[in-house]
Amino acid sequence: MHPVTAALLTWYDRNARVLPWRGIHNPYRTWVSEAMLQQTRVETVLSYYDRFLARFPDLPSLAAAEEADVLKLWEGLGYYSRARNLWNGARMVMQQYGGSLPSDPDQLLAICGIGPYMAGAIASIAFDIPVPAVDGNVIRVVSRLFGIRGDASAPAARREIEFRAAALVPPERPGDHNQAVMDLGATVCVPGTPDCDRCPLSAFCDAYARGDAADLPLMPKARKPKTIPWTVLVIRSGSRFLLRMRTEKLLQGLWCFPMLEGHLSPEDLHSAVHSKLHLSAGAVQDHGIARHVFTHQVWDMSLFSLEAPSETAAPAGYEFVEINEIKNRALPTAMKAAVRVLQLF
Ligand code: SF4
């Protein structure tokens, strides 16, 4: 066993975070946990994980679910394509493998929503296959440990990171090893200034010896997210409110209040509602501004409420939904401020 791996496993045995998806050999549960953990903090995932598994305890139950029910359980967790991919992937596994995830990383890679990191995580954690699982934490730890100082997003450095990461994976306890690197990256070898004094690998670490750990890995500067102005309308007709299920890639399948491009003034709203939504609405109320930050864009939303006559028919692509029914639809966090407006009624 590589001396780095031995030191890491000794540290892991004493310091492993106790998490409900650990210490089990259940490929489905590993898959669900890894899908939820992408881009999301462990503390946030914990309650979602339990609720999801209470509703969909195994792969066949998830595959048999309605997409809307899966999205509803994911509500607030963000990055909804993960939920849709998990559901589509489960249906694929039912058709192609009779409901059991394969252990071969190449076969896992062919399943909807499973990329190289997740294939490595499932194969190593659930099936004890000695393959790496390279995520952001692993990139950071390995770059620092082996002093890889090229642009970590470029193919050459990336290949070296993957090669080094693979060489550390032991034939015994590969899943524990991969989780140990992730834990070290999440709790000790953190972004910015790492806590090298507490690190079990400091004696082996090139960046520690040279004193440039805080600068690694080298990454190109992220582009600033684009700000998009919207006018979001809470339109009431009797006890119903107008919603639309999004068909765009961002938040596809989730329900939003009507959104018109740009920041419209209260004076312009009636004509815009008439021309875009073919509705005639009464008095307008201004509810201020709300913002929601996605990875690549920011929604800068002016919020208004309007009243349409009761029994108004919904325009094409929209639905008037009874207020009591709205809680059963999956609404994204971006609509949180609009939901607060709705609760005023
Ligand atoms: S010694 Fe510091 S930089 Fe090196 S692996 Fe440990 S925490 Fe990371």
Boltz pocket constraint, residues with backbone or C-beta under 6 A from the ligand:
constraints:
  - pocket:
      binder: B
      contacts: [[A, 141], [A, 144], [A, 145], [A, 188], [A, 189], [A, 190], [A, 194], [A, 195], [A, 196], [A, 199], [A, 200], [A, 201], [A, 202], [A, 203], [A, 205], [A, 206], [A, 207], [A, 208], [A, 213]]
      max_distance: 6.0
